[in-house]
Amino acid sequence: MDEGARTTRTAADQLAIEQERASLALDAARMGEFEWEMEEDRLIVSPRMAAITGLPAGSMPAEGGAAVFRYVHPNDVDELRRTLSESLRAHGRYETEFRMIRPDDGRVLYMSSAGVAPPASAGGGRRLIGVLQDITQRHAEDDARNALVAELDHRVKNVLASVQSLAAQSARKTTSLDAFLKTFAGRLEAMASAHTLLTATRWRGAEIGNVATAELGGLAPGQARWSGPEILLNPRATNALTLALHELATNAVKFGALSAENGRVEVVWVRLAGGGFELTWTERGGPSVAPPSRRGFGSTLLERVTGRELGGEARMEFAPQGVRVTITADATALARGDRAPEPEVVKAAEPQAKDGASSGLLPADAVRGRRILIVEDAVLLALELEAGLTEAGAKVIGVAADVDEALKLAQTPFDVAVLDANLNGVSVTPVAEALRRMHRPFIFATGYGDAAPAPEGFDAPVVHKPYNVAQIAAAVAEALERAAA
């Protein structure tokens, strides 16, 4: 075989390899190719392009481009013609996106196309060669992402507006800065509780029993009970009922049944025949009740805001034996389908008693006299926790903001440590491991919810942010009990 034949065969083999490589690339990118012979006015559609667009494969009259343009979405035709004309005239190539309507099934597809018009001297007559790619899925994903961002923006603004409103209303109805701070902090905590329940179900809703557990589970042991059928609320109703139960519980602790040792609160809800539900809050065994001399924000929230948000009404009765509140809601308060997997309710580190009776959350004096180490990188939160524990009678032996500082303070005598699970992006695990080796009890505090509650592998109570001193006290007591067992 002479050298010329060998060279020819090598060139032919190389061409075949390049063609195969190009074919693989088109398949991998899910692209289809075409060719428009302008002088002959013929359009050549590849099998790949036919599969993508629904156009017949092979050669057909181009009709001056009408063979393709008739399937372009009417709203995109003029822009596509302009882009092709200007880009080819200026650069000899184009890149664009447009919508087309498949001729076989009528589906609207988003297409990305690129092409080039080689000089006539390179291949005889004028022609346009190009590729198309179906990007419908990408557009759908972009639309979904934009919708999620818009929804997040909406919810964040609603939350900020709600916080602003709570602050303003709480300030108007309180007579001192201290009273305002306590009232406002409690209402923020109720909002956070509702948010935790909704986040756990990806904002599908929350079951009434979980809302009641979140708000009543931290009250005096055995004094509150709740029961009723499983009813799933939508996010708006979840927030409304959470705030309503928080206001009722706060008032009961301050002035009502829960301010007395023998006082009781019972919450019962039932389904209504026409959809919706009725919830009754009943207090017994507390101080004698008389109608209030002035209306506070809590009463306004119950009677006006709760009723409107639930599509019903709230009625308050101030009978001498105890407050009774009836909240009704129509079917608009229920989540779509009214059934969904419910998250485990974790408002604090307490176990839940049977039949909805509150238990486990001890009073704040559980930390009285205890020496406590705080490991928390958020300065304001650490200061607030230190102040709260000190007021409750505990002695804070130190506050650490990082792992190294915490390990040094761990050498100081103390009874129990409160460990933030994440210290500015660094896990608190090394500190927990050191304390376990030293047989020092500790609890975890985390703001990440149930998806990543705390470092795994430790037998330690977990408290979820935002928390209060009573919740920390309950977790501390539990940690000390475990250590003594």
JOHUWO-V659303 format. One record per pair of residues at least 6 apart in sequence whose C-alpha atoms are under 8 Angstrom apart, sorted by the first residue. I is the first residue (numbers start at 1). J is the second residue. If there is no record, write none. Layout:
i=[I;I]
j=[J;J]
This chain:
i=[26;27;29;30;30;31;31;31;31;31;31;31;32;32;32;32;32;32;32;32;32;33;33;33;33;33;33;33;33;34;34;34;34;34;34;34;34;35;35;35;35;35;35;35;36;36;36;36;36;36;36;37;37;37;37;37;38;38;38;38;38;39;39;39;41;41;41;41;42;42;42;42;42;43;43;43;43;44;44;44;44;45;45;45;45;45;46;46;47;47;49;49;49;49;50;50;52;52;53;53;54;54;54;55;55;55;61;62;69;71;71;71;71;72;72;72;72;73;73;73;73;73;76;76;80;80;83;83;84;87;87;88;88;88;92;92;92;93;93;93;93;94;94;94;95;95;95;95;96;96;96;97;97;97;97;98;98;98;99;99;99;99;100;100;100;100;101;101;101;102;102;109;109;109;110;110;110;110;111;111;111;111;111;112;112;112;112;113;113;113;113;114;114;114;115;115;115;115;116;116;116;117;117;117;117;118;118;118;119;120;120;163;166;166;167;169;170;170;170;170;171;173;173;174;186;187;187;187;189;189;190;190;190;190;191;191;191;192;193;193;193;193;194;194;194;194;195;196;197;197;197;197;197;197;198;198;198;198;200;200;200;201;201;201;201;203;204;204;204;204;205;205;205;205;205;205;205;206;206;206;206;206;206;207;207;207;207;207;208;208;208;208;208;209;209;209;209;209;210;211;211;211;212;212;212;213;213;213;214;214;214;215;215;215;215;216;216;216;216;217;217;217;217;217;217;218;218;218;218;218;218;218;219;219;219;220;220;220;220;220;220;221;221;221;221;221;221;222;222;222;223;223;223;223;223;223;223;224;224;224;224;224;224;224;225;225;225;225;225;225;225;226;226;226;226;226;226;227;227;227;227;227;228;228;228;229;229;229;231;231;231;231;232;232;232;232;232;233;233;233;233;234;234;234;234;235;236;236;236;237;237;237;237;240;240;240;240;241;244;244;244;244;247;248;252;252;252;253;255;256;256;256;256;256;256;256;257;257;257;257;257;257;257;257;257;258;258;258;259;260;260;260;262;262;263;263;263;263;264;264;264;264;265;265;265;265;266;266;266;266;267;267;267;267;268;268;268;269;269;269;269;270;270;270;271;271;272;274;274;275;275;276;276;276;276;276;276;276;277;277;277;277;278;278;278;278;279;279;279;280;280;280;280;281;281;281;281;282;282;282;282;283;283;283;283;284;284;284;285;285;286;286;287;287;288;288;288;289;289;289;289;289;289;290;290;290;291;302;303;303;303;303;304;304;306;306;307;307;307;307;307;309;310;310;310;310;310;311;311;311;311;311;311;312;312;312;312;313;313;313;314;314;314;314;315;315;315;316;316;316;316;317;317;317;318;346;346;347;347;348;348;348;348;348;348;348;349;349;349;349;349;349;349;350;350;350;350;350;351;351;352;352;352;353;360;361;361;361;361;362;362;362;362;362;363;363;363;364;364;364;364;364;365;365;365;366;366;366;366;367;367;367;367;367;367;367;368;368;368;369;369;369;370;370;370;370;370;370;371;371;371;371;371;371;371;371;372;372;372;372;372;372;372;372;372;372;373;373;373;373;373;373;373;373;373;373;374;374;374;374;374;374;374;374;374;375;375;375;375;375;375;375;375;375;375;376;376;376;376;376;376;376;376;377;377;377;377;377;377;378;379;382;385;385;386;388;389;389;389;390;392;397;397;398;399;400;400;401;402;402;403;403;403;403;406;407;407;410;415;415;416;416;416;416;416;416;416;417;417;417;417;418;418;418;418;419;419;419;419;419;419;420;420;420;420;421;421;421;421;421;421;421;421;422;422;427;428;429;432;432;435;435;439;440;441;441;441;441;442;442;442;442;443;443;443;443;443;443;443;444;444;444;444;444;445;445;445;445;445;446;446;446;446;446;446;447;447;447;447;448;449;453;453;454;460;461;461;461;461;462;463;463;463]
j=[32;48;133;133;134;48;49;52;131;132;133;134;46;47;48;49;50;52;131;132;133;45;46;48;49;129;130;131;132;43;44;45;46;49;129;130;131;43;44;45;127;128;129;130;42;43;44;62;127;128;129;43;125;126;127;128;64;125;126;127;128;125;126;127;61;62;63;64;59;60;61;62;63;59;60;61;62;57;58;59;60;55;56;57;58;59;57;58;57;58;55;57;131;132;56;57;133;134;102;103;102;103;104;102;103;104;67;68;77;100;101;102;103;98;99;100;101;98;99;100;101;108;98;99;96;98;94;96;94;93;94;94;116;117;116;117;118;114;115;116;117;114;115;116;112;113;114;115;112;113;114;110;111;112;113;110;111;112;108;109;110;111;108;109;110;111;107;108;109;108;109;134;135;136;134;135;136;139;132;133;134;135;136;132;133;134;135;130;131;132;133;130;131;132;128;129;130;131;128;129;130;126;127;128;129;126;127;128;126;126;127;188;184;187;184;297;180;183;184;297;180;296;297;180;246;243;246;247;466;467;215;242;243;246;239;242;243;466;214;215;242;347;211;238;239;242;239;449;205;206;210;211;343;345;204;205;206;235;342;343;450;340;341;342;343;235;234;235;335;340;232;233;234;235;238;335;340;232;233;234;235;238;342;230;231;232;233;342;230;231;232;233;238;226;227;228;230;231;345;238;241;242;226;242;245;345;356;358;345;346;347;242;245;246;249;224;245;249;358;350;352;357;358;359;361;348;350;358;359;360;361;471;358;359;361;258;358;359;361;362;363;357;358;359;360;361;362;357;358;359;258;262;263;264;265;357;358;264;265;266;267;356;357;358;265;266;267;355;356;357;358;266;267;268;355;356;357;267;268;269;355;356;268;269;270;269;270;271;271;334;338;339;334;335;338;339;340;333;334;335;338;333;334;335;336;335;309;310;333;309;310;333;334;305;306;309;310;306;298;301;302;306;298;298;258;259;283;259;287;263;283;286;287;289;322;323;263;264;265;283;284;285;286;287;322;264;265;286;286;285;286;287;285;286;283;284;285;286;283;284;285;286;281;282;283;284;280;281;282;283;279;280;281;282;279;280;281;277;278;279;280;277;278;279;277;278;278;330;331;330;331;328;329;330;331;332;333;334;328;329;330;331;326;327;328;329;326;327;328;324;325;326;327;323;324;325;326;322;323;324;325;321;322;323;324;321;322;323;321;322;321;322;321;322;320;321;322;318;319;320;321;322;323;318;319;320;318;314;313;314;315;316;313;314;313;314;313;314;327;328;329;333;328;329;330;332;333;328;329;330;331;332;333;327;328;329;330;327;328;329;325;326;327;328;325;326;327;323;324;325;326;323;324;325;324;450;464;463;464;361;462;463;464;467;471;475;361;461;462;463;471;474;475;359;360;361;474;475;359;360;358;359;360;359;474;470;471;473;474;470;471;473;474;477;470;473;474;392;469;470;473;474;392;393;473;473;474;476;477;389;392;393;394;473;476;477;392;393;394;393;394;395;393;394;395;414;415;416;394;395;396;397;413;414;415;416;394;395;396;397;398;414;415;416;417;418;396;397;398;399;409;410;414;416;417;418;382;386;396;398;399;400;417;418;419;382;399;400;401;402;406;417;418;419;420;382;399;400;401;402;419;420;423;400;401;402;420;423;424;401;401;399;468;469;396;469;395;396;469;396;469;412;414;409;406;406;409;423;423;424;423;428;430;431;431;431;434;435;440;441;440;441;442;443;476;479;480;440;441;442;443;442;443;444;445;428;432;442;443;444;445;428;444;445;446;427;428;429;444;445;446;454;455;428;446;455;455;455;442;458;441;442;483;483;460;479;480;483;460;461;476;479;460;461;462;463;475;476;479;454;460;461;462;463;454;462;463;464;465;453;454;462;463;464;465;453;464;465;466;464;464;462;464;462;479;475;476;478;479;475;471;472;475]
